[in-house]
Amino acid sequence: MTEPSSADGRAFRRETERVVNEIAQGVRTLDAGVSWFSGLAPTRQQEVLQEVAGYAMQAHITTADGRAGVARSGVKPTANPSVMICMEPPRYGFVGLPSAEHLKAFRVLVSVFAVADARRRETNCKGACGHAWHNLPAAAEQP
């Protein structure tokens, strides 16, 4: 078996960015995103968690974003990923969670990112946004 090339890694990061932003903007449902995530190999799931945690950090999530995202995620507020993201400051060590927690972590991270990103699109980027990921075409539901 061969190691994936750096081009493969870049393509996978772009795919992750697209899927996460489609979920955040309502172009793809969270359940469809969860299906995509569930189909990934465990090492790819860890890469996605690391990447989405980075998106959440870049979106400067607040405690309120954390609580709203957890409520939206369908994950219990007492689950490890929910507690971690709602801490002040949030904890981002989701990759270190047991693999049985990765699906919950994905749901929480994407949901919290969606809340924070929507807030930032309405404040920081309103009317003058040049971020390509904030300007996805409105389309029919993606698989």
C-alpha positions in Angstrom: 0.0 0.0 0.0 1.4 3.4 -0.9 1.2 6.6 1.1 -1.2 9.3 -0.2 0.5 12.0 -2.2 0.5 15.6 -1.0 -1.8 16.4 -3.9 -4.2 13.8 -2.5 -4.0 15.5 0.9 -4.8 18.9 -0.6 -7.7 17.5 -2.6 -9.1 15.9 0.6 -8.7 19.2 2.5 -10.6 21.0 -0.2 -13.3 18.4 -0.1 -13.5 18.8 3.6 -13.7 22.5 3.3 -16.5 22.3 0.7 -18.6 19.8 2.8 -18.2 21.7 6.0 -19.1 25.0 4.4 -22.1 23.5 2.6 -23.4 22.3 5.9 -22.7 25.6 7.6 -24.7 27.4 4.9 -27.5 25.0 4.6 -26.6 23.7 1.2 -26.1 20.2 2.7 -27.8 18.8 5.8 -25.9 17.9 8.9 -27.1 14.3 8.4 -25.7 14.2 4.9 -22.4 15.5 6.3 -22.4 12.9 9.0 -23.0 10.2 6.3 -19.9 11.6 4.4 -17.8 11.6 7.6 -18.9 8.1 8.6 -17.7 6.7 5.3 -14.2 7.9 5.9 -11.3 5.8 7.2 -10.5 6.5 10.9 -7.3 8.4 10.0 -9.3 10.6 7.6 -11.9 11.2 10.3 -9.1 12.4 12.6 -7.8 14.8 9.8 -11.3 16.2 9.4 -11.7 16.8 13.1 -8.4 18.6 13.2 -9.4 20.7 10.2 -12.8 21.6 11.4 -11.4 22.5 14.8 -9.2 24.9 13.0 -12.2 26.4 11.2 -13.9 26.9 14.5 -10.9 28.6 16.0 -10.6 30.9 12.9 -14.3 31.8 13.3 -13.6 32.9 16.9 -16.3 30.9 18.5 -17.9 32.3 21.6 -19.4 30.4 24.5 -22.8 31.3 23.2 -21.9 29.9 19.8 -20.8 26.7 21.6 -24.1 26.3 23.4 -26.2 27.1 20.3 -24.1 24.7 18.2 -24.4 21.9 20.7 -28.1 22.4 20.8 -28.2 22.2 17.0 -25.9 19.2 16.8 -28.2 16.6 18.4 -25.4 15.6 20.8 -26.1 15.6 24.5 -24.7 18.7 26.3 -22.9 16.3 28.7 -21.0 14.4 26.0 -17.3 15.0 25.9 -17.2 17.0 22.7 -20.1 19.2 23.9 -18.4 20.0 27.2 -15.0 20.6 25.5 -16.4 23.2 23.0 -18.4 25.0 25.7 -15.4 25.5 28.0 -13.9 29.0 28.4 -11.7 28.9 26.4 -12.9 26.0 24.2 -10.8 22.9 24.1 -10.0 21.7 20.6 -8.3 18.3 21.3 -11.0 16.3 19.6 -8.6 14.0 17.8 -7.5 12.8 21.2 -11.0 11.5 22.0 -11.7 7.8 21.7 -12.7 6.9 18.1 -16.2 6.1 19.4 -16.6 9.8 20.1 -15.4 11.1 16.7 -18.9 11.1 15.1 -20.3 13.2 18.1 -17.2 15.5 17.8 -17.9 16.0 14.1 -21.5 16.9 14.7 -20.6 19.3 17.5 -17.7 21.0 15.6 -19.6 21.5 12.4 -22.7 22.8 14.2 -20.7 25.2 16.3 -18.8 26.3 13.3 -22.1 26.9 11.4 -23.4 29.1 14.2 -20.1 31.1 14.5 -19.7 31.4 10.7 -23.3 32.7 10.3 -22.6 35.3 12.9 -19.4 36.4 11.2 -21.1 36.5 7.8 -23.6 38.9 9.2 -21.1 41.1 11.0 -17.5 41.0 9.7 -18.3 40.0 6.1 -21.7 41.6 5.5 -21.8 43.2 2.1 -18.1 43.2 1.4 -17.0 39.6 1.7 -14.3 38.2 -0.5 -14.1 34.8 1.1 -15.0 32.2 -1.6 -16.3 29.9 1.1 -18.8 32.5 2.2 -20.2 32.8 -1.3 -21.3 29.3 -2.2 -24.0 29.1 -4.8 -27.4 28.3 -3.4 -28.1 24.9 -4.9 -30.4 22.0 -4.4 -29.4 19.7 -1.5 -26.1 18.0 -2.0 -25.7 14.3 -1.3 
